Amino acid sequence: MYITEKFDPATFAPARFESDGEIQLRGQQIPYHTVSEDNVFYDASGKPIASIFSYSYFRSDVKDVANRPVLFGFNGGPGSSSMYVHAGFLGTTRVFYEETDRATSLPPYKSMDNPDCLLDIADIVLVDPVGTGYGVLLDENSADKFYGIEEDAEALLVFIEKWLHRYGRWTSPKYLIGESYGCTRAATAAGIAATRSHERSYALAFDGIVMIGNTVTTGKYFEREVPVEHAVVAFPSYAAIHWYHNHPTEETLEAFVKRARAFADTTYLTALYRGESLTGDEREDVIRQIQDFTGVSRQYLTDRALRIDDESFRLEVIKEKGASVARFDGRITRPRYVPEAVENVTGVYDDASSDRYGAFFFGVLTGVIFPKLNIHLDRVYVPAACMYDMFTKKDRWNREAPMGTTGEQLRNAMCRMHGLRVFFTNGYYDTATHIGIIYYMLNHAGLPMDRVSLKGYPSGHMIYIGEDNVKTLSDDVRSFVEGAMPSD
């Protein structure tokens, strides 16, 4: 049984650590200063109730920072720290990626100065929300002020306001970089900032948002509640994973996925609608095409009325190799020790990609990056906190969002913050947040499409895994911050 770390609000002392370093970026030697610190929230009586922990990287040779961009980066969950974007993508030090489907998750772990870091063009702030990483909930009775879709987004806004005050950066261009549930956080925060919450308004305008592993939808929360078959919107991801493992064609990944998407949008959608009325040669032709695109067996399709679902597909696509593929990254595999068992039965963290990379990222973050940041803190670092209580069967996260869906919140923000741009990025091999969900959302959310771009990557949920991927994503985000709109 997990025992949570307890804090006494009366004696809680906010932590603050500073360091200095240098890194070579694009032919320049960049000096920087870091501040890692608690950002404390207080109740009406002045008692500390919670803290967001942040890691701020400032380029220290810039005299006039009035127009220097600031990037606020965070992961998702809900309940995830900033470990992955910090150690894998945005920090000055990151993991060194070798082969994607690592043979082991055991040390030694390799790290490196991040040659693709964006610190030369922007200051970077990594955010551990309340209850994650070094962020803490000091008063359990105040959990409902932070653990919820809109509550979490407002906490982020309050944190950013305080940060901008503290460092005198109100005139700086501001960007949100959210991964996974972090996309929900970013869209909701931008929507609230553009309108107002139930109790107050915010004086924040964002120049841009980068969505990594999208959870913005026109349906409730980030579930796949769209009025079409899930198999249709997920079909491009199924095709990509089949392409990666089984090499069904000499086409490029992008060309194969494009054909698969066109098939799903037309023939496959119609076939599922027709059901039992699809018979004879016509039915056999559809089955053959589904098999060609996804690698599943004819028996699999006939048993499921031509429908494919995520869990069974991950077991089916490479079953002849005695393995299944990961939910978060379909390139990564795990032996099927019990072939009949469905993967991920104990939650989203029971996944082959977590097997490979969880300990790796944690080791580099706490063993390499934190010492460089001069962090010496006698506090448990929580990479990910489950917001669902397995014992009481209760969800600690308030999933009600009375101000609107994530798609509606993003539309609110973009329509009211004229000039706000959004860059959606998604891995083709991601079956946690399918790229097909973005295709559907962009066709239905009513966003100003002249300020929206989308790019798919030959990667999984964490797009930056792989030396080629981290460079490409970093280059694309760099271009976005500099005013471009990257796309496929």
N, C-alpha and C positions, 0 to 999 in steps of 0.2 A: 504493500500500500504506500502510495506517495504521500510524504509529509511535507506540507508547504512550509516555506520559511516565514517566520513570524517577525514582525517589526513593531516596536513600540512607538507610536506617533509622538509621544512626549519626549523621547530621546533620539528620534531619527535625525541624523546629521547628513545633509546633502553632500554628495561627493563631487569633487572637481579635480581633474588631472590635465596637465598641459605637457606638450612636447614640441620639439622642432625636428625637422628633417629636410632632406633634399631628394629630388627624383628627376631623372632625365626624361623629358617628354618632347617628342618631335624635334630633337636636336637642341633643346634648351635645358639648362640646369635650373629646375624650379625649386626654390626654397619654400617651405610651408610650415605653418604653425597649427597645432591641433588643440582643441579643447573638448574633453569628454566629461559630461556632467549630468547630474540630476536636474530635472525641471519639475519643480514641486507644485502640486495643486493643493489648495487649502479650502476648507469649508467656511461657512459664514462666521464661525467663531475664531477662525485663524488657525485651526488645527490642520496639520498636514495629513492628507488622505491618500495621496498617490503621487507617483513620479513617472514621467517619461524620461528615458535616458537617451542622450544624444551624443554623437561623435561628429565634431565639426572640423573640417579641413579648410584652412584659409591659406591661399597663396600669399606669402608674406612680403613680396617685393612690389606689390601693387599699392601705390600711394592713394589713388583716387578710386574708391570702390563703389561710387554712386551708381555706376551703370554696369557693374560686374554681376553676371548672373549667379544665382544661388540655386542649387539642385537639392531638393529634399527627397531622399530615397528610403523606401521601406518595403518589407515583404508583406506576407498576407496572413493566412490562417483561416479564420481569425485565431489569433494566439501565437503568431510567429514573430520572432525577433527579426532584426535586420541582418542576421548572420550571412545569409546567402548572397544578397546584393553587396554586402560589405566586403566579404572575403572572396567573392567570385567575380566582381565586376566593377564596382565603383571606387573601392579603396585604393590607396597608393601601393599597398601590398596585397597580392591575391594568390590563390592556389595556382599551382602549375598543372595544367591539364595534360594528361598523357592519353592513352587510349580511352575511349568513352566507356566501353563496357569493361571496367577495371577487373582484373583477376582477383583482387582482394581489396578490402576496405581497411586493412591493417596498416599501421605505420611501418616505415617512416613516410611522412607526408612532405611533398615538395611545395615550396612557395617561391615567389619571385616579386621583384619590383614590377608594378603594373605598367607596362609600356603604353597601354591604351587608356590610362586614367585621364579624366577630363579636367583635372585640376589646373591645367594651363589656361583654360578658357572660363572656368566657373569654380566657385567655392562649393563644397559638397558637405551635406549634413545627412548622416544616417540616423534613423529613428527606431528606437525600441519602444513600442507602445506599452502602456500600463500592463504589468503582469507578464511581460516577455523580456528576454535578454536580461539586462540590468534594470529595466523598468519594473517598478514594484507597486502593488496595491497595499497601502498601509492600513486601511480601514475596510474590513470586509463588508461593513454596512454601507459602504459607498460604492460597491461593485457596480450597481445599476447605473451609476453616473458615467461609467467608462465601457462596460461590456455590452455593446449593442451597435447596430449599424450606424445610426445617427449620433449616438453618444460618443462612439469612437472617433467619428469624423469631426465632431465638435472639439474633442480633446486635442486632435491634431491641429485644428485651426487656432485654438488658444495657445498651444505650444509655439506655433509659427509666429503668432503675434508677439509673444514674449521674446522669442529669439530675435526677431527683427528689431524690437525695442532695444534689447541688450547690446546688439552689435551694430546698431545704426544703419540698417540695410533696407529701410522702407522703400527707397527709390530703386533698388536693384530689381532686374527681371527675375521672376520667380517661377520655378518649374517643379512639378511633382513627378516622381518616377516611382510607380507602384507596380508590384508584382503580385499576380494571383489575387487573393482577397484585397491586396493593396490597390488593385484597380477599382474595386468597390469603394474602398476608403477614399481614393482620389476623386472619383466621380461624385460621391456623396459630399465630400468636403467642398469641392468646387461649386456644386449646386447650392449648398447652404450658404457659402460665402457670397454667391451672386444674388441670393434672395434674402432670407433671414431664417433663423431657427424659430422654435416656438417662443423663445424668451428674449432673443437679442439679435442684432445684426452684426456683421463682420466687415471690416474695412480692408479686405484682401482681394486682390485681383491677380490671377495667375496668367503668365504668358504662354505656358504650354504644359501638357501632360503627356508622359510616356507610359503607355499601358503594356506591361509584359505578362503574357499568359492571361488573356482577357477574362474578366468576370462581369463586364458590363453587358446587361441584357435588357430586353423589353419585357421580360418576365419577372416574377417576384424574386427578390434577392439575387443570387447568382445561380439558381437552379436552371435546368434546361426546360423551363416551362414555355415552350413555343408551340403554336398550333399546327405543327407539322411533326412527322415521325422523327424521333431522335436519330434513327439510323440514317436518315437523309442528311441531316446537318453534320453528322459524325463521319460520313462516308469519305471525305477527303483525307481524314486522319488514318482511317483504316487502310486506304490505298497507299498512303505514304509508308506506313509501317510494313506492309506487304512488299512494297518496292525495296525497302531497305534490307529486309532479311532474305527475301526469296528471289530477287532479281528477275521479275517476270518479263522485262522488256529492256531494250537498249535505249529507251527514251530517258531524258533527264527526269529527275524528281519533279521539277516544276511542271514539265509537259505532261507527265503521267497524272499528277494530281489535278491538273486543269481538265484533262479528259474525264477523270473520275467525277469531278464536281459537276461537269456538264451532264454526264449520265445520271447522277443522283438527282439533279434538279429537274430532270425531264422523265426519262424512261423509268427509273427506279421509283420516283415519287408516284407516278401514275400506276405502276404495278402494285405498290402497296395499297393504294386507294382501291384498286379493282378487286384485290383479294381473290376469292374463289372463282370469279368470272374470268380470270386470266388462266387459260388452259392451253393444252396442246403444244404445238411448236412455238407459239408465242411465249408461253411460260418457260419452256426449255431454253429459249434464246436469252431471256432475262437472267435465268439462273446461270447460264454460261458466262454472261458478261459480269455478273456479280462476282463469280469465282475468279475471273481474270483480273478484276480490280482489287480483290481483297484476299484471295488465297484460302478462303474458307471452303469446306467440302460441300458437295451436293446434299449429303445427308444432314449436315448442319442447317442448311437453308430450308430443306423440306420439313424438318422437325420444328422450325420456328416461323413458318409461314413467310419465308424470305426476309425476316427481320434479323438484324444484327444488333447485339448490345455490347457495351464496352467490356463487361466482366468476362463474358464467354468468349469474345473475340480475342482477348489477350491470352486466353488459354488455347485457343484454336489455331491461331495464325502460324505458330511454329511448333505445333504439338509433335510433328514427326521428328523434331530435334530433341524431344524430351524436355522442352523448356516453355516458359511463358514470358511475356514481355511486360515491362513496367507500365504502370498507369501514368506516371509523370513524364516518362521518357521511353518511348517504344523502342529505342535503340538498345536499351539495357535489358538484360535477360536474367532469369532466375530458374534453376532446375526445378522441375515439377516433381518434388519428392512424393507428393500425394496427388496423382493426376486428377482425381475426382474433385479435389477441393477447389473452391473458388478463391482466387487471390484477394487480398485486401479485406479479409473478413473482420479484422479487428480495428479498422479505421484507416484514414487516409495515409497514416505514416507507416503502415505495413506495406511497403512497396520496394521493389528491387532497386529503384533509383535512390531511395533513402538508405537502403543497405549499403550502396556503393559510396554515397557522398556525405551522409550525415556526419559520421565521425571524422571524415577527412576535413570538411569545412570547419567543424568545431575545433579540431586540433590546430589548424592554421590560425583561426581567429584568436583563440585564447592562448595558444602557445607561441605565436609569432607576432601577430598584429597588436594585441593588447600590450605586451612589453614595449613595443616600439612607441605606443601611445602613452607610455608611462602610467598605465592603469594598474593599480595595486588595490584591489577591492575585495574585502572579505564578505562577499555576497554571492549567492548561487546565481550563475548565469543560466537562464532558461531558454534554450534554442526554440522550443515550441511548447506552449501550454495548451492542453486540450480543454476546450470550452464546453465539453459535454461530459457530464459526470456519469461514468459507467455504472456506478453503484446505485445512485438515486434515479438514473434514467432521465435526468433533467438537463436541459440545455442552459448553460450560464449566459449564453449570448442572446440578447434581445434582437430577434430577426424581423421585428415589425419596423416598417419604414413609412410612416404616414406622409412624409414629404414627397414620396414617389419612388419608382423603381430607379435603378442605377442609370438606365437609358434616359429616363425622364430628367433625372438630376443633371446628367451631362448635357442634355439639350438645354435645360434651364441655364446652365453656366455658359454654354457657348453662345446662346442667343442674347444674354445680358452682358457678358464680357466680350465685347467686340474685339476681335483679334486673337482670342484664345485659340490655340491650335492643339490638335490631339494626334498623336502618333501611336497606332496600334501595332504591336509586334507579337507574333505567336509562332511557336514551333509546330512544324507539320507533324511531328511524332508525339504530340501531346494529346492524351486522351482524358486528361483532367479538365482542361479548358480547350475544347476543340476550336481550331481556326474556323470551322464551318459556322460556329455560333457567331463569330464576328461578321461573316458574310451576311447571315440572316439579320443580325442586329442593325447593321448599316443600311439594310434595305427597308427597315421599319421604324427606326428610332427618330427620324426627322431631324438629324443633325445637319448643320451647314457643311456640306461635303467639300466645299472649296477649302476648308480648313482642317480636313481629316485625311490622314493617309494610313495605309496598311501594308505591312510587309510580312511575308512568311519566311521562316528560316529552317534549314535542315537540322533541327534540334528538337528538344523536348520542352517541358514546362519552363525550366530554367534555360532560357535561350543561349546564355553565355557559356554553357558547358562545352568545352572544346576550344583549342587555340584559335582556329579559324572563326568560330562563332563569336567568341568574346571580342575579337578584333572587329568583325563586321558590325556587330551590334554597337560597340563603342563608337565606331566611325559614323554609323547612322545617327546615333543620339547626338554626337558632335555636330553633324550637319543640321540636325533639327534645331538645336540650340542656336546655331548660327543663322537660322532663318529658312533653311531648305525644308522640303516635305519628302523624305525618303519613301520609296515604295518599291514594289516588285518590278 
